[in-house]
Amino acid sequence: MSSEPEAELTREEVEEHQEAEEHEEADDLSSAEAASIERLLAFLKDSRAFDFTGYKRPSLIRRIRHRMREANVSSVDAYLDLLQLDPEEFTALFNTILINVTGFFRDRDPWDYLADMVVPDLLQAADGAPLRVWSAGCSAGQEPYSMAMLLHERMGESFRDSVKIYATDIDERALDYARQASYTDREMRGLPDEYRERYFDSIGGRWQLTPDLRRSVIFGRNDITHDAPISRIDVLICRNTLMYFNAETQSRVVSRLGFALRPQGVLFLGKAEMLLNHTSTFDHIDLKRRFFRKIRGERPEAPFHAPWRLYGQQSGSAHDARLRQELVMTSPVPQLIVSSNRQLLLVNLRAGNMFGLSDRDVGRPLSELDMSYAIAEFGAHVTAALQGQEAVSLHELQWRRPGAGLAFLDLTLVPLVDAGGQTMGLSVTFTDVTRFRQLQLEVEAANRSSRPHTRSFSPPTKSSRRRTRSCSPPSRSSRRRMRSCSRPTKSSRR
């Protein structure tokens, strides 16, 4: 059984923890200390692939200082040395930075509103189709399990086959704990007694969630600031997570959350979070309880399905249509579908993250997309492939990434042709070959640097030839071997 995470605190304990540290302000840092903090964050990003640069500096610095005191280290540079020497220290720092605030049905009023007002509308709109839920920043699992219990109460026996709940977090240790679904008395505070009796068993002094409900939640690691979002979500729960990010990172994360939701999908935030700058993507359902609905765009959803009419016979089944949709959207290969008149018909998750595209860009001409100008002669290559009706492979095209320098891409452009031979569109897939290109350049540079040394050798002088001959006179047996090996043939004598 996994032990309880040390960083797992109740809301009251976290507030006490923060109040105790209020006297430590981030703005009392000297310029040298501020530079050391940035070096520390860069080290965490480069060595462990955890990017905290988007976190608000005051709270982040307070937590780093808190961990430094526990480790008896007085300076940030000395703490950076400790991290490089002791890999276990990273885990302690990580748990200190990510103070997980969670609980079953935390802030009960919004959960009641979700059960009574939001879920019935979603189930009616789904019309028997599976309901997809994503709990982003799920911590130790109480939040997604709360959603599972709520939906089971509402749906009964149909819950097992009609609901998919995904739960993600950046903290692997918290995810391991969540998968166990075993909680202490303290962690069960706030859970209604009827839920405890119906869905939990008391085993060894802990409360174990029933197996059926535990299996309904799929846990996995996801960094919402960088990783691709889960697609086609009906309810996205992301409570008290955005509040830790700065404005720029919040904006990027909210855009990803909007991309994850279906049209009319619901976003459930924490009470300290708002979406004041995203009114074009979300409309509020209940502002007090922090429920927001994704605004359905003016463009129809048909373009997402249109390319698949090119292949085989369509069954007309809504399930099959969703399956074909998921096949493209979740592909690990970045892919776009372009219409014959050069409009964007589809962008999968990988391509969306790669080029900053979302479903709001579907239907726009390529000439209006920044990526058309960031990739060398992209528009011209698309036009040529559409006209030629032949697959084209292009190698090492320059890609000017915004704020990230020059990169190189391999492209494969495949025309999509119907049974009558008419070109209906174009599939474009991308492979980032920047690392291979850099390696090739390094090898070429190394070869060039070695050539002058080869050309600098001068032919041996007479004296050196005499010294060479005098150093190793051949023995009688070796002379015999040399004569036998070099005896000319008849043809060579002629």
N, C-alpha and C positions, 0 to 999 in steps of 0.2 A: 504493500500500500504506500502510495506516495505521501510524503510528509506535507504538512500545510505550508504554503509559501509564506516566508517571513514578511514579505511586503504587502500581504493581503490585509487591508485594514478596513474598518467600517468608516462611514462618512464622518462620524463624530470624531473618531481618532485621527483621521487625516486633517480635519479642521484644527484640532488641538496641535497636531504636529506642525502645521503651517503657521499657526499663531505663535508658537514657541520660537519660530525662526524669523518672525517679522522684523526683528531688529537688524537682521543681516540684509542689507540692500545691495543690489547688483551695481548701482551707480557709484559705489565707493571704491570700485576697482581702479587701480592705476592703469595707464596705457600698456605697461609691460605685462600686468596680470591679465588684462583683457586679451592681449595677443597670445598669452600662454593658454587661456581657455580655448581660443580658436584652434590652436595647435592640438590641444587635447581632443577636441571634437573631430578634427580632421583625422587624427590617429584612429579614433573609434570607427570612423567611416571607412578608412582605407584598410584597416587590419581586421575588422570584424563585420563590416558591411552593415553597420547600424548607423543611420544618419539622424543625429539629433540637432543638426544645424537649423532646422525649421522650428525648433522649440523656443518659446519665449525665454529670453535670457534671464530675467530676475529669478523665476522659479527654478530654472535649470541650474544657475550658479549656486543658489541656496542648497540644492540637493547634492551638487558636487562637493561643496564645502562640508556638508553634513557627513558625507562618506570619508572625506579627507580627515576630519576629526576622529572618526572611528578607527581609521587606519594609522593615526598618530603621524600624519604628514602635514607639514606646515606650508609648503608652497605647491603651486600647480605643476611646475616643472618637475619637482621631486615626485609628485604623484604620478606624472606621466612615466617617469622612470620605473616606478613600482608596477604600473600596468604592463610595461614591457618585460619586466622580470617575473611577474607572478600572474599567470593566466587566470587563476581563480579570482583575482581581485576584480576582473571585469564583471563577473557574475554579481558580485556584491554591489558594484557601482550601478549595474543595470537595474537591479532590483530596487535600488534607492531612487533612481531617476523615475522609474515607472511605478509610482505608488498607486496600486490598483484599488479603486473605489468601486465596490460592487455589493450586491445583495439580491435576494429573491424579491421580485416585485418592488424594487426600490422606488420610493415616491409613489405610493399606491394609486393616487388619483389618476395619473395619466394611463396607467395600466387598465384601470376600470373603463376609462374612455376608449382605449384601444379595443377592449373586449366587446363593449356595448355598441360602439358607433362605427369604428373603422373596419374591424374584421368582418362583420356581416355584409357590408358593402363590397368588400374585396371578394368574398366567397360568391356573392351573387354575380359579380362581374366575371369571375373565373368560369362560372357555368360548368363545374365539374372538372376543369383542368387543374393540375397540381398547383398548389400555392408554394411560392419560393420565398424564403425568409433568409436574411443575412444579418447576423449580429457581428458588427465590426468593432474590434476592441473588446472582446468578450471576457477578458480577464480569466477568472477561475470558473466560469461557466454558469453562474447563477442566472444571468440574463437570458441566454438562449434556452436554458431549461425552463425558465419562467414562461417564455413564449410557447414552448412545447406543451406545458401544462394548460395554458390558457386556450390553445387551439384544440387540445384533446377534449377539454370541457365543452367546447363549442361544437365540435365535429363528431365526437363519439368514435365509433368503430371505423369510420371512413378516414380517420386521421392518418393511419399507418400508410395508406396508399396514396394519399392526396396532399401530403406536406413534405417539403424538403427544407431543412433548416441547416444553414451553414454558419459556423462560428469561427472567427479568425482573430488572431492577436499577433503582435510582434514578439511576445515573450513565450519562448518554447517551454519554459518551466511552468508557467501558468497554464499553458495548453495541456501539458502532461497531467497536471492536477485536475483540470476540468474533465478530461476523459475518464477519470476514475469515478466521477459523480458521487463522491463520498464526502460528507460535510460534518463539521462539528456543531454542537449546540449553538455556539455563538454565530456561526455562519447561517444557521437556520432562522435567526431572528427576523421577524417580519413576514414569514411565510404563514398563511392562514392554516389553522389546525386541520381543516378538512382536506387541504392539499397534502399536508404532512401525512395524514392517515391513509390517503388514497394512493400516493405516489412514492412513498419512502418506507423503507424497512430499517429498523434499529439493529445494527450489526456491530458488535465489538465497541460499543460506546460512540459510534458514529451513525449518521443517517445516510443510507444508500438508496439512490434513485432506482426505480424499477427498471429492469433490463430493456423492456420495450421502448420506454421513453428515452432511455440513455442512447439506444441505437438510432433514434430518430434525428440526432444531432451529429453533424459531420464537422470535426474540428480540423483546422489547418492553419499554418503560419501565413500571414499576409501583412505587409507593411503598406498601409493605405496611402502613404505619401509617395510610394514608388511603384508598388506592384500593380499588376492588372486587376481591375475589380471583377467580382463575380457578376455574371450577366443575367438579364431578364428577371430582376428581383421585384417581388410584389411589396414586401415590407422590409425596409432597411433600418435596423436599430443601430445608432451610433451615438451613444449618450456619454457626455462628459469626456469626450476624446478631442474634439476640435478645440476646446478651450486651452489646451496645452501648446497649440501651434501659433506661430505668428500669422499676420494677416495674409502674407503671400502664400504660405503653405496652406492655410485654411481655404483660400480661394481655389488652389489646385486640387485639394482633397474634395471639396464640395462638387467641383466639376466632375471628378471621377465617380462620386456617389450618384450624381445625376445620370451619368452614362450607364451606371449599373442598373438603374431602375427602369421598369417598363413604363410606357406612357400611363399616366394616372397612378403610378406606384407611389407608396407612402414612405416618407422619411421621418423617423422618430428620434429627436435629439434630446439632450439633457437640458435641465431648466436654466442653466447658465449660458446657453448657446442660442444664437439667432442666425437668420439668413438675410440680413438687411441688404446685402449687396448682390443677391442672386434672385431677384424678383423675376428675371426673364426665364429662369429655369424652374423655380418652385413658387407655388402659391400656398398660403397658409390655410390649413383646415381648422386648427385650433391653436392660436398663437400662445395662449397661456400655458397650454400643455405641451407645446413644441411639436405639433404634428404639421407636416408639410406635404403637399402633393406635387409630383412632377407635372409640369404643364405639358400637355400634348401639343406637339408642334403642328404647324400647318401642313407639313409634308406628310403624305400617307405612308403607312408602313409597307405598302406593296413592294417598293423597290427592294426590301430585304429578301423577298421571296422570288422576285422576278427571275434572277439568273438561274434558279434551280428548275425552271420550266424547260430549260435546254436539255435536261438529262432524263431520259426514260419517261415512263408513264406516271402521271401524278395520281395518287389515290384520292386526293381531295380531303384526306383526314387532317384535322387540326393537329393531332398528335404528330403525324409525319411531318407536317410543315414546321412544327417547333423543333423536331429532331434535326431536320435539315438546317434550320437556323442555328442551332447550337453547334453543329458540326463545323460551320464556318467561323462563328464568333469565338469559339474556344480553341481554335487551331493555334499551335505554338508558332506557326509561321505567319509573319505580318502579311496581310493580304487586303487588296482593294478590288472592288468590281466597278468598272467604268462603263457607262452606256455608249452606244454607237455615236451619240452626239456629244461625247466627252463630258458627261455629268457623272458625279460620284453617286453610285447606287448602293454601295455597301462598304463599310470599313469594319474589320474585325477588331477585337480588343487589343491585340498586339500592335497592329498598325495604328490604332487610335492613340495608344500610349507613345508610340515611336514618333509620330508626326503631329501630336496635339490635336487630333481630330475627334469628333463625337458624332452622335446621331443628328445633332443640329446641322452638321455639314452635308448630310445626305440630301441629294438633289441639287447641290450647288455645282456650277461649272468648274472644271479643273482650273481654269484661268483665274478663279477667285480664291484659290487655296494657296497658302504660303508655300506648301511643300512643292508646288509646281515650279517655283523659282529657286527653291533651296537645292533641288537635285538637278544636276547639269543636264539641260536639254530634255527634261522629262516630258514636257508637252509634245515636243517633236517626235520622240520615240513612241508615245502613245498613238499619235496620228499615223505614223508609219506602220505600226502593228495592226491597227484597225483597217487600213487600206490594203495591206499585203495579205491578210488572212492567214498568216503563218506565225507559229510560235517564234519568239525572238529571245535570245539570252544576251544580256549586256553585262559587262564586267568592270568593276572598279570605277563606277561613276562617282564623281565628287558630290558630296552631300554637306552643305554648310548648315550645321546644326546651330540653332539660336543659342548663343551664349556658351557653346561647348566646342567650338572650333571645327576644323575640317575632318570629315569622315568619308568612308568609301563603301559603296553598296554594289552588290550584284542584283540585277533585276531579271525576272522571267515574265514575259508578257505573252499571254495565251488568248487568242481570239475565241469567243464563245459563239459557235455557229449552230443555227437550228437545222432541222431535217431538210429544209429546202436550200441550204447552203448560204443563207443570209447571216451576216455578222450581226449579232444582237448586242454584243458588248465585249469587254476585255477583262481578263483576270490578270492582276499584277501582284507578284510576290516579291519580297525583299529579303536579302541576306546581308547583314552587316559584316563586312570583311576588313574592317579597319585594322584589327590586330594582326591579321595575316599580312596586310599591306605594310604595316610598320615593321614586321619581322623581315619581310623581303627587303625592305630598304636598309635595314641594319646589316643583313647578310651581304648585300651589294657594297655597302660602305666598308665593311670589314675586308671584302675581297680587294677593293680598290686600295685600301691602305697597305695591303700586303704585297701588291705588285711591285712598287718601287724597290723593295728590298731584293726581290728576285732579279730585277734588271741591273742592280748595282754590283752584282758579282762580276769580277773581271777575269778574263781567261788566264790560266796559269802561265807563269814565266818559265823560261828554260831551266833556271835553277830549281824552281819548284817541281818541274817535271822530273829533273834528275833526282831530287830528294825523294819524290814519290816512288820512283823506280828502285832507288837504293834501299828504301825502308822495308820492302817486302818482296825479296827475290823468290820466285816460285820454286817449289821443291821439284825433284826429278819426277815424282808420281803425278804432280799437278801439271807439269809440262807435257807428260804423256797424255793426260786426259784432255788438255787443251788441243794437242795436235789431232787426237782422234775425233774431237768434236767439230773441228773446223776443216776437215779434209774435203776439198772440193769434189763435186760430182762430175761425171763425164759431161753432162750438158753444160755445167758452168764452165768447164775447161774450154769447151768449144766456144 
